[in-house]
């Protein structure tokens, strides 16, 4: 499991929780917060409890390659609603980051060179689902 993919997931979930709380504050905010807590728990487990099983050399995708372009894209292309501009940018950022957060996992699998077909199909489907979720918010 890619730690960097989990970190990207935690970033977009944290931003989404802040946006949801400011914009809506409904059950989706609570669900996103619960997902964030579980993701933070996975990160904690990888970093500390399961550190001996984590192969850092295989997880070598720099996350700023995803965060910076998503932030720039969010400033340029964001939804136009009645809310303030900063909320638009944050929401677009979390949508864009969600769409690409699976990239470090794909890179780690590519570096490992030992991939079970079922795992590869799952990660591909996860990536497609996130891409389509992004397309849903853009269109």
N, C-alpha and C positions, 0 to 999 in steps of 0.2 A: 504494500500500500504506500502510495506516495505522500510523504509528509507535506510537500509543497502544494500538492493538489488540495489537501485538507486545509492548509493555511489560506489558500485562495478562496476556498469555500467559506471559511470562517470570516474572511474579510467581507465577501459580498453579503453574507447573512447578517453581519453586524450593521452594515450600511442599510440593508433592507429593513432591519428592525427599527433603526432610527427613522427612516423614511416612513415606514408604515405607522409608527407611533405618532409622528407629526401629521401625516396625511389622513389616516383612517382610524387607527386604534381599535381594530376589531379582532375577531378570532384569528385571522391570518397573522396578525402581529404576534399573538401568543404562540401559534404554531411555529412561526419563523424563529422566535426566541428559544423554544424547546429544541428545534433543530440546531440552532447555534450552540446551545449547551452541550448537546450530544457530540457535535463536531469538535468543540473545545475539549471534551473528554477524550475523544479519539486522538487528538493532537497531544494531549498530556500523556496518554498511554504510549504513543510512539516515541515521544521525546524522553520519557523517564522509565516507565515500567517495562517496556519492550525494547529498550534502546539496543540491547545486544543482538536483536534480530533484524534491526533496521540497517540496510546497506546504503549508507549516505552517498557513496560513489555512484550508484545507479540513479539516484534522485538528484540529478545535476542541472535541472532546468531553472534558470534564474527567474524568480517570480516577477521581478520588475519588468521583464519582457512582456508580461501580460498586464500588469497594473498600470504602467505609464501610458501605453497606447489606449487602454480602455478609458482612462481619465481624460485624455485628450479628445478621444472620440465622443465622450459624454458631454464635453464642453461644446463641441461643434454640432452634434446631433442629439437632441433630447426632445421629450414630448412637450407640447405646448398646452398647458392647462391653466386653470385659474390660480394655481399655487405659485409661490415665489420661484425665481430662476434657480436658486441653489438647490431647492428640492427636486427640480427637474433634472439637474446635473447629477445629483446623488442617485436618483432612481435609475437614470440611464446607465450610470457607472455600474451599479450592482447588476443590472440586466446584462450588460456587455461582459462583465467579469464572470458571471455565471456561465455564459456561453463558452468561455475558453478555459474555465477552471480545470477541466479534465486533461488539458494538454500535458502537464507534468506527469500525470499517470501514464499517458501514452508514451511519453519519452522514456520513462522508467521501464516500461515493458519492452520497448525497443532496445534499450541498453542491456536488459537481462537476457535477451535472446532465447529464453525458455518460457514460452507462453502457452498455457493451456488454451485450446480453441474456445472453450466455454467462457473463460475469463476475457479473452480478446473480444468476443461477441458482446459480452456484458458491457465492457468499457466503451465499445463503439456505440452501442445502443444508448448508453448514458450520455455520451457526447452529442449524439443526434437529438436526444430529448432536450438537452440544454440549448442546443442551437435553435431548435424549433420553438422553444419557450422564448428565446430572444426574438426570433422572427415574429412571434405572436405579439409582442409588445411594440415592435417597430411598425408593423403593418396596421 
